[in-house]
């Protein structure tokens, strides 16, 4: 167990890492209404993966958390093998799970420094999780000082598989995550005054999310469609050389078409070059235009 916890410490960002002492304590003595299983993956006898699974019978909800794969063993094979083994064990336990949930922090490098948040989201979607199209903050202790650092994607795998869930059902999931999965954990580990401050911040966040989602009849789970997070990871992506080259390739054909339509043939090359240069210049100078292009062609 200590070797797998050490793996977790090495490869899970310190900003949102749970103390290993707490992980051990809760494994030995879970909170009332909580069932905990910790999973470890070995390759050639060496620990290379760690994850926790916490099940809450009151909501038939399972939460997958603290998932890490050692960088030297990381890859599609290790990730999918680990997830398959976890899923197989959950099936063998015959737990009446209606929903599986997982949080992916959207702050670059906040969780596993060598895996980008969007990459982790895509990997989770490949194994059946879907992104809930609603703004979500993970109620980590950081919300007291820096709420934005806790922006996250909430991924849900439902049984049976669905593309939407009702808003009341989604609210029940939020309340269970906030008031049971997190609040009861921190109530045991925090000092009373620290916990009161945390709970106030968490309750305010939860209230805001419930108010925002209540305007919708259903919450969309967007499956394997193009990634469309409710939060933008980067409001003004950098105009790096590879992206500029890609945008140039996109702009030249329409520029040539416009030139042919509105000018004489001898001016085609000059007008096409001028239009392409104008579009590329606008892309590099104006963040809003750049944001639109990134979103249109899913370059985020």
SVG drawing of the C-alpha trace seen along z (x, -y; Angstrom):
<svg xmlns="http://www.w3.org/2000/svg" viewBox="-37 -43 47 54">
<polyline fill="none" stroke="black" stroke-width="0.4" points="0.0,0.0 2.8,-2.4 4.4,-2.0 1.2,-2.8 0.6,-5.8 4.1,-7.0 3.3,-6.7 0.2,-8.9 2.3,-11.5 4.9,-11.6 2.5,-12.0 -0.5,-13.9 -0.1,-17.7 0.3,-19.1 -2.4,-21.8 -5.3,-19.3 -3.6,-16.2 -5.3,-14.5 -3.0,-13.6 -1.9,-10.0 -2.5,-9.8 -6.2,-10.7 -6.4,-8.1 -5.2,-5.4 -7.5,-6.6 -10.6,-6.6 -9.7,-3.2 -9.6,-1.8 -12.6,-3.7 -15.0,-5.0 -17.6,-7.6 -21.1,-6.4 -22.8,-5.4 -19.5,-5.2 -17.8,-2.2 -14.2,-2.6 -12.0,-0.5 -8.4,-1.5 -6.9,0.0 -3.3,0.5 -1.8,1.5 1.5,3.2 3.6,3.8 6.4,6.4 6.1,6.4 6.4,2.6 3.6,0.3 2.5,-1.9 -1.1,-2.9 -3.3,-4.1 -7.0,-5.0 -9.8,-5.2 -13.4,-4.2 -16.0,-5.4 -19.6,-4.2 -22.6,-5.9 -25.6,-3.6 -28.0,-6.5 -27.6,-7.9 -26.4,-4.7 -23.4,-6.8 -19.8,-5.7 -16.9,-8.2 -13.6,-7.5 -10.8,-9.7 -7.1,-10.1 -6.4,-8.3 -2.7,-8.3 -0.5,-6.2 3.3,-6.4 4.7,-8.4 7.2,-5.7 4.3,-3.2 1.7,-5.7 0.0,-5.0 -3.3,-3.8 -2.6,-0.2 -1.9,-0.9 -4.7,-3.4 -7.3,-1.2 -6.1,2.0 -6.4,0.3 -9.9,-1.0 -11.0,2.3 -9.8,4.1 -11.6,1.5 -14.8,1.9 -14.6,5.6 -14.2,5.5 -17.1,3.1 -19.2,5.6 -18.1,8.5 -19.1,6.6 -22.6,6.4 -23.1,2.8 -26.4,1.2 -24.6,-1.8 -26.8,-4.2 -24.0,-6.7 -20.2,-6.8 -18.7,-10.2 -15.2,-11.6 -13.8,-15.2 -11.1,-16.5 -9.5,-19.8 -9.2,-22.1 -6.2,-24.1 -3.2,-23.0 -0.8,-20.9 -3.0,-21.0 -3.6,-17.3 -1.1,-15.2 1.6,-17.4 2.3,-15.3 -1.3,-14.9 -3.2,-17.9 -6.8,-18.1 -8.3,-17.8 -6.3,-14.7 -7.6,-13.1 -11.2,-14.1 -10.9,-12.4 -9.4,-9.3 -12.2,-9.1 -14.8,-9.5 -13.3,-6.6 -14.2,-4.3 -17.8,-5.5 -17.8,-8.7 -19.6,-11.8 -19.0,-15.5 -21.9,-17.1 -22.5,-20.4 -22.7,-22.6 -20.2,-24.8 -18.7,-22.9 -16.2,-23.6 -14.7,-20.7 -15.3,-21.5 -11.6,-21.2 -10.2,-23.1 -8.7,-25.6 -12.2,-27.1 -11.8,-29.2 -8.8,-31.2 -8.9,-30.6 -12.2,-29.3 -11.1,-29.5 -8.3,-27.0 -11.1,-24.4 -12.8,-24.8 -13.4,-21.2 -15.2,-19.0 -17.7,-16.7 -17.8,-13.4 -20.7,-11.0 -21.2,-7.4 -24.9,-6.5 -26.6,-3.1 -28.3,-2.6 -26.3,-4.8 -28.0,-8.1 -27.2,-11.4 -29.2,-13.5 -30.2,-13.4 -33.0,-15.4 -32.0,-18.5 -33.4,-17.3 -31.3,-14.1 -28.2,-16.1 -28.8,-18.4 -29.0,-15.2 -25.6,-14.2 -24.1,-17.6 -25.5,-17.6 -24.1,-14.1 -20.7,-15.1 -20.6,-18.3 -22.4,-17.4 -21.3,-13.8 -18.3,-12.9 -16.4,-16.1 -18.1,-17.8 -18.1,-14.7 -14.5,-14.0 -13.3,-17.5 -15.5,-17.7 -13.4,-14.9 -10.0,-16.2 -10.4,-20.0 -10.4,-22.2 -13.9,-23.5 -13.2,-27.1 -11.5,-26.0 -14.3,-23.7 -16.9,-26.4 -15.1,-28.7 -14.8,-25.9 -18.4,-24.9 -19.6,-28.4 -17.6,-28.7 -18.8,-25.3 -22.4,-25.9 -22.3,-29.2 -20.8,-27.4 -23.4,-24.7 -26.2,-27.1 -25.0,-29.0 -24.6,-25.8 -28.1,-24.7 -29.6,-28.1 -27.8,-28.0 -28.8,-24.4 -32.4,-24.9 -33.0,-27.0 -32.6,-23.9 -35.0,-20.9 -32.2,-18.5 -28.4,-18.4 -26.7,-17.2 -24.0,-14.5 -22.1,-15.0 -20.4,-11.6 -17.9,-11.3 -18.8,-14.5 -16.2,-17.2 -15.0,-18.4 -17.1,-21.4 -16.4,-22.1 -18.7,-24.6 -15.4,-26.3 -12.8,-27.4 -9.3,-26.2 -7.6,-29.1 -9.6,-32.2 -6.9,-33.4 -4.8,-30.5 -1.3,-31.3 -0.7,-31.8 2.2,-29.4 3.9,-28.7 2.2,-25.3 -1.2,-26.8 -0.4,-29.8 0.7,-27.4 -2.6,-25.5 -4.7,-28.7 -2.7,-29.8 -3.7,-26.6 -7.3,-27.2 -7.4,-30.8 -5.7,-30.4 -8.5,-28.4 -11.3,-30.8 -9.0,-33.8 -8.4,-32.4 -12.1,-31.8 -12.9,-35.4 -10.2,-36.8 -11.5,-34.9 -15.1,-36.1 -14.3,-39.8 -11.2,-40.5 -9.6,-40.1 -7.5,-37.0 -4.2,-38.9 -4.9,-40.1 -5.8,-36.8 -2.5,-36.1 -2.1,-39.5 -5.6,-39.7 -5.4,-36.1 -2.1,-36.9 -3.5,-40.2 -6.6,-38.4 -4.6,-35.6 -2.2,-38.0 -5.1,-40.1 -6.7,-37.0 -3.5,-35.7 -2.6,-39.2 -6.1,-39.4 -5.6,-36.0 -2.3,-37.0 -3.4,-40.4 -7.0,-39.9 -7.7,-37.3 -11.4,-37.3 -10.9,-36.3 -8.3,-33.8 -10.7,-32.3 -13.5,-31.9 -11.1,-30.2 -9.9,-27.8 -13.4,-27.0 -14.6,-26.6 -11.9,-24.1 -11.5,-22.5 -7.9,-23.5 -8.4,-24.2"/>
</svg>
